[in-house]
Amino acid sequence: MDGCRLGVAAGLSGLLALGCGLRSDPLFEGDLVADAGESADSGSGDSGDPGPSACEMPIEMPVQSVSVSGTLAGGDHEHGWCGQDGGPEQVYSLTVPYNTDVTLAVTKADSALTLRVVEDGCSEGEGRTITCANDFVEKARHFLAIAGHSYSVIVDSDDGGGGDYAFDVVFGWPTLDQCEVHDELIVQQPGGSFVWYNDFGRGQGVVDGLCGGPGRENMFPIQVSYPGNIYVAVEASDGFEPVVSLRTSCAGVSELTCGSAEVNGVASLSWFIDAASPEYYLAVDQVGIEGGSYALSVAFD
């Protein structure tokens, strides 16, 4: 017998690898979504009035895997750093009681879509933008939702865009291939070390964790063979604000420990590797999205 069976057939084949339990929720298909779209239109009045912002009337998202559908129509209010968001938008509000990874994947789009996820805010300049991606139709996106924080999931469109859309929301670990694993392998050896240098341009990354990290990153696999300590330090320049994360998978909830550059532009961590897990990964990430240069050093005892 198969490990899981999805009860909603349409549009879900691309998410079979993401997890089980996906369902079609009546709160997100039909009247509620349609009413939200109608209220956005009806508030527009004449053509010179774009109506209220979608941030003022978000749709509450349940803490479970669902299929979401809606229509983008009305005025343009909200914008983010990644652009292609000059058209109408819709906002979903999510608050979780526990830390969890959330994956969003488009199943239908009448036009190009931009996804933004804002922690503890919604409009530009509010809260912390942890995801801004104008390739949402082509690429699934995931983020770490932290207990006690609220998240605005904003589906936006380019100028002249709009129309119907649908996307799946999956709670649980994203698969490893949803993070970009570096080709360079860090090998654990007694007294051994590893160094790496890189430069990043401005842009959105895919690795998330408790110390943050919306920008572009490198995630290195670690080959472990015995119990012992790992010591990591990342020095940065050219505006790079480093974050370093040790984890066992792509998922933010797989993170074992992390560190950010709170002192002298250096992010560091140490951890006792018990070798019980067959896989470890080290991610060099950044507090923001502006990029810059970093120097990574890893040591083992």
PyMOL commands that set and color helices and strands:
alter all, ss='L'
color gray80, all
select helices_A, chain A and resi 13-15+26-28+31-42+54-56+176-178+252-254
alter helices_A, ss='H'
color red, helices_A
select strands_A, chain A and resi 23-24+59-60+66-72+90-95+100-109+113-119+128-133+141-145+150-157+163-171+186-187+193-200+218-223+228-237+242-247+255-260+266-273+280-286+292-300
alter strands_A, ss='S'
color yellow, strands_A
deselect
rebuild
show_as cartoon
